[in-house]
């Protein structure tokens, strides 16, 4: 894995998120149908086995119905785009119903590749736009946003944009960028991040993850770089962070190198270490407006 090879601290967190992901796999619900994706598939709809498998993830998504499971085998998925519904930014994967997209062998071997740089030709890695949508076991790499269009849907969330009720688990979001906020992950009004690594992403603010009402649990936010504030995490609207490590993030010109916390958001039982901010206020975490950090 890209991240695990770089930092032993991440390796320790990696053991934790692998264990948690295995737990969730044991309690996951039954699915209506199984759809297969493989770079070596014959791309014969409805993709019901490995021989006939779709060769890109979006083709399988387009064939799916709520409750279906999409299984994805090893490969780098860098073909095909779908525009964010109602907006302008292209995405490698767009999900608008309650399906599960799960890799067979995890993020070491299964990559959703975006396109940069930030601008009109950028491609975001993934968009989860439905309650119950689950993306599990992928590396999301090199995703970018536009520098124009809608402030929220087109300019935020280079790696992934998540809406209320959607879930990302056991994923690595790396080397993604956004024009304004959320270089790696944007939880817009909700969304849940479980047992994941968000690292080496860039943005003006909240280079790692920007959460409005989301939940981030058992995850590592490491080595992200923001031009201004809230480099690792930018939390608002009652966001919750639990059992996380926020480390070695850098805010270039303002506050909150590790975390920028406000609007009734809470961080608990987490480690905030080795972060930097040009403004000495909130090197680890800048806390304002009815927010708190515990543990």
C-alpha positions as CSV (number, residue, x, y, z in Angstrom):
1,X,0.0,0.0,0.0
2,X,1.2,3.5,-0.8
3,X,0.7,4.8,2.7
4,X,1.8,1.8,4.7
5,X,5.1,1.8,2.9
6,X,5.8,5.4,3.9
7,X,5.1,5.5,7.6
8,X,5.2,2.9,10.4
9,X,2.6,4.8,12.4
10,X,0.2,4.3,9.5
11,X,1.0,0.6,9.6
12,X,-0.3,0.4,13.2
13,X,-3.5,2.1,12.2
14,X,-3.7,-0.2,9.2
15,X,-4.0,-3.2,11.4
16,X,-6.9,-1.5,13.2
17,X,-8.9,-0.6,10.1
18,X,-8.4,-4.1,8.5
19,X,-9.8,-5.7,11.7
20,X,-12.8,-3.4,11.7
21,X,-13.4,-4.0,8.0
22,X,-13.4,-7.7,8.6
23,X,-16.0,-7.3,11.3
24,X,-18.3,-5.3,9.0
25,X,-18.0,-7.9,6.3
26,X,-19.3,-10.5,8.7
27,X,-22.4,-8.5,9.6
28,X,-23.2,-7.1,6.1
29,X,-26.7,-7.8,4.9
30,X,-27.7,-10.2,2.0
31,X,-27.8,-8.6,-1.4
32,X,-30.4,-8.8,-4.2
33,X,-27.9,-9.6,-7.0
34,X,-24.2,-9.8,-7.6
35,X,-22.5,-7.9,-10.5
36,X,-18.9,-8.4,-11.4
37,X,-16.1,-6.1,-12.5
38,X,-12.7,-7.2,-13.9
39,X,-10.2,-5.6,-16.3
40,X,-10.1,-8.9,-18.1
41,X,-13.9,-9.4,-18.4
42,X,-15.8,-9.7,-21.7
43,X,-18.1,-6.9,-20.7
44,X,-21.3,-8.8,-21.5
45,X,-24.3,-7.4,-19.6
46,X,-25.7,-8.0,-17.0
47,X,-22.2,-9.0,-15.8
48,X,-23.3,-11.9,-13.7
49,X,-20.0,-13.8,-13.5
50,X,-16.2,-13.1,-13.8
51,X,-16.0,-14.2,-17.4
52,X,-18.7,-11.8,-18.5
53,X,-17.6,-9.1,-16.1
54,X,-17.8,-5.4,-16.8
55,X,-14.4,-3.8,-17.4
56,X,-15.2,-0.5,-15.6
57,X,-17.0,0.1,-12.4
58,X,-19.6,2.6,-13.8
59,X,-21.0,0.1,-16.3
60,X,-21.8,-2.2,-13.4
61,X,-23.3,0.6,-11.4
62,X,-25.5,1.5,-14.3
63,X,-26.8,-2.1,-14.4
64,X,-27.5,-2.2,-10.7
65,X,-30.6,-1.9,-8.6
66,X,-31.0,-0.9,-4.9
67,X,-29.6,-3.7,-2.7
68,X,-27.2,-5.1,-5.3
69,X,-23.5,-6.0,-4.6
70,X,-20.8,-5.1,-7.1
71,X,-17.6,-7.1,-6.7
72,X,-14.4,-5.6,-8.2
73,X,-11.2,-7.5,-8.7
74,X,-7.7,-6.3,-8.8
75,X,-6.8,-3.4,-11.2
76,X,-6.5,0.3,-11.8
77,X,-9.8,1.6,-13.0
78,X,-9.1,4.7,-15.0
79,X,-11.6,4.6,-17.9
80,X,-15.0,6.1,-18.3
81,X,-16.6,9.2,-16.7
82,X,-20.0,10.2,-15.5
83,X,-20.9,13.8,-14.7
84,X,-22.0,14.6,-11.1
85,X,-25.8,14.6,-11.3
86,X,-27.1,18.1,-11.9
87,X,-23.7,19.6,-12.0
88,X,-20.5,19.8,-14.2
89,X,-17.6,17.8,-12.6
90,X,-16.9,14.4,-14.2
91,X,-16.4,11.4,-11.9
92,X,-14.9,8.0,-12.4
93,X,-17.8,6.4,-10.4
94,X,-21.2,8.0,-9.7
95,X,-23.6,6.1,-7.3
96,X,-27.2,7.3,-7.0
97,X,-28.8,4.2,-5.3
98,X,-28.3,2.1,-2.3
99,X,-25.7,-0.4,-3.6
100,X,-22.5,-1.9,-2.2
101,X,-19.3,-1.6,-4.3
102,X,-16.6,-3.9,-2.8
103,X,-13.2,-4.9,-3.9
104,X,-12.1,-8.5,-3.6
105,X,-8.6,-7.9,-2.2
106,X,-8.6,-4.4,-0.7
107,X,-7.0,-1.0,-1.5
108,X,-3.5,-2.4,-2.0
109,X,-4.7,-4.0,-5.3
110,X,-7.8,-2.0,-6.4
111,X,-7.5,1.6,-7.5
112,X,-10.0,4.2,-8.7
113,X,-7.9,6.7,-10.6
114,X,-9.0,10.3,-11.1
115,X,-7.5,13.0,-13.3
116,X,-5.7,16.2,-12.6
117,X,-4.9,19.0,-12.3
118,X,-7.6,21.1,-10.8
119,X,-9.6,22.7,-13.7
120,X,-12.1,22.1,-16.4
121,X,-10.7,18.6,-17.4
122,X,-10.5,17.3,-13.8
123,X,-12.1,13.9,-12.8
124,X,-13.1,13.1,-9.3
125,X,-12.7,9.5,-8.2
126,X,-16.1,8.9,-6.7
127,X,-19.5,10.4,-5.9
128,X,-21.8,8.6,-3.4
129,X,-25.2,10.3,-3.8
130,X,-27.6,8.0,-2.0
131,X,-28.3,6.8,1.5
132,X,-27.1,3.2,1.8
133,X,-24.5,3.5,-0.8
134,X,-21.3,1.8,0.3
135,X,-17.8,1.9,-1.2
136,X,-15.4,-0.5,0.5
137,X,-11.8,-1.6,-0.1
138,X,-10.4,0.8,-2.7
139,X,-7.6,3.3,-3.2
140,X,-8.9,6.6,-4.6
141,X,-5.9,8.3,-6.2
142,X,-5.3,11.5,-8.1
143,X,-8.9,12.8,-8.1
144,X,-9.4,16.6,-8.7
145,X,-12.1,19.1,-8.8
146,X,-12.9,22.0,-11.2
147,X,-12.0,25.6,-10.5
148,X,-15.4,26.8,-11.6
149,X,-19.0,25.7,-11.4
150,X,-20.9,25.0,-8.3
151,X,-19.0,25.9,-5.1
152,X,-20.0,22.6,-3.3
153,X,-20.5,19.9,-6.0
154,X,-17.9,21.0,-8.6
155,X,-15.1,22.6,-6.5
156,X,-15.0,20.3,-3.4
157,X,-14.1,16.7,-2.8
158,X,-11.3,15.8,-5.2
159,X,-11.2,12.2,-4.0
160,X,-14.8,11.6,-3.1
161,X,-18.0,13.5,-2.4
162,X,-20.4,11.8,0.1
163,X,-24.0,12.7,0.9
164,X,-26.1,11.8,3.9
165,X,-26.4,8.1,4.6
166,X,-23.5,7.0,2.3
167,X,-20.5,5.1,3.7
168,X,-16.8,4.7,2.7
169,X,-14.9,2.0,4.5
170,X,-11.5,0.4,4.4
171,X,-10.3,2.9,1.7
172,X,-7.2,5.0,1.0
173,X,-7.7,8.5,-0.4
174,X,-4.4,9.8,-1.6
175,X,-2.9,12.5,-3.8
176,X,-6.2,14.2,-4.5
177,X,-6.8,18.0,-4.8
178,X,-9.7,20.5,-4.6
179,X,-9.9,24.1,-5.7
180,X,-11.5,25.3,-2.4
181,X,-12.2,22.8,0.3
182,X,-11.9,19.1,0.8
183,X,-8.9,17.9,-1.3
184,X,-9.5,14.3,-0.3
185,X,-13.1,13.8,1.1
186,X,-16.2,16.0,1.3
187,X,-19.0,14.8,3.6
188,X,-21.8,17.2,2.4
189,X,-24.5,17.2,5.0
190,X,-23.5,13.7,6.3
191,X,-21.8,10.5,5.3
192,X,-19.7,8.1,7.3
193,X,-16.0,7.3,6.9
194,X,-14.8,4.0,8.6
195,X,-11.4,2.5,8.9
196,X,-9.8,4.5,6.1
197,X,-6.6,6.5,5.4
198,X,-6.8,10.0,4.0
199,X,-3.2,11.2,3.1
200,X,-1.1,13.5,1.0
201,X,-4.1,15.5,-0.4
202,X,-4.1,19.3,-1.0
203,X,-6.6,22.1,-1.1
204,X,-6.9,25.8,0.0
205,X,-8.7,24.6,3.2
206,X,-9.4,21.1,4.6
207,X,-6.9,19.3,2.5
208,X,-7.7,15.9,4.1
209,X,-11.4,15.9,4.8
210,X,-14.2,18.5,5.1
211,X,-17.2,17.3,7.1
212,X,-20.5,18.9,7.5
213,X,-22.5,16.6,9.7
214,X,-20.5,13.5,9.0
215,X,-18.9,10.7,11.1
216,X,-15.3,9.7,10.8
217,X,-14.2,6.7,12.9
218,X,-11.1,4.5,13.2
219,X,-9.2,6.4,10.5
220,X,-5.9,8.0,9.8
221,X,-5.6,11.6,8.5
222,X,-1.9,12.1,7.7
223,X,0.4,14.3,5.7
224,X,-2.2,16.6,4.0
225,X,-1.3,20.2,3.0
226,X,-3.7,23.1,3.0
227,X,-2.9,26.7,1.8
228,X,-4.9,28.1,4.7
229,X,-6.9,26.5,7.6
230,X,-8.0,23.1,8.9
231,X,-5.5,21.1,7.0
232,X,-6.2,17.5,8.2
233,X,-9.9,17.9,9.1
234,X,-12.4,20.8,8.9
235,X,-15.4,20.0,11.0
236,X,-18.8,21.8,11.2
237,X,-22.5,21.1,11.6
238,X,-22.3,18.6,14.4
239,X,-19.6,16.4,12.8
240,X,-18.2,13.6,14.9
241,X,-14.6,12.1,14.9
242,X,-13.9,9.0,17.0
243,X,-10.8,6.9,17.5
244,X,-8.7,8.6,14.8
245,X,-5.1,9.6,14.4
246,X,-4.6,13.1,12.9
247,X,-0.9,13.5,12.2
248,X,1.7,15.6,10.3
249,X,-0.7,17.8,8.5
250,X,0.4,21.4,7.5
251,X,-1.8,24.5,7.3
252,X,0.1,27.0,5.1
253,X,-1.1,30.4,6.2
254,X,-3.7,30.2,9.0
255,X,-5.0,28.1,11.8
256,X,-5.7,24.5,12.7
257,X,-2.9,22.4,11.2
258,X,-4.5,19.2,12.4
259,X,-8.2,20.1,12.9
260,X,-10.4,23.1,12.6
261,X,-13.5,22.4,14.8
262,X,-16.7,24.4,15.1
263,X,-20.5,24.4,15.1
264,X,-21.1,21.7,17.7
265,X,-18.7,19.2,16.3
266,X,-16.8,16.8,18.6
267,X,-13.5,14.9,18.4
268,X,-13.1,12.1,21.0
269,X,-10.6,9.4,21.9
270,X,-8.2,10.5,19.1
271,X,-4.5,11.4,18.7
272,X,-3.6,14.7,17.3
273,X,0.2,14.9,16.8
274,X,2.9,16.4,14.7
275,X,0.7,18.9,12.9
276,X,1.9,22.4,11.8
277,X,0.2,25.8,11.2
278,X,1.9,29.0,10.1
279,X,-0.3,30.9,12.6
280,X,0.6,29.4,16.0
281,X,-3.1,29.5,17.0
282,X,-4.4,25.9,16.8
283,X,-1.3,24.1,15.6
284,X,-3.0,20.8,16.6
285,X,-6.6,22.0,16.6
286,X,-8.4,25.4,16.5
287,X,-11.7,25.2,18.4
288,X,-14.4,27.8,18.0
289,X,-18.2,28.2,18.4
290,X,-19.6,25.5,20.7
291,X,-17.3,22.7,19.7
292,X,-15.2,20.3,21.8
293,X,-12.3,17.9,21.7
294,X,-12.2,15.1,24.3
295,X,-9.6,12.4,24.8
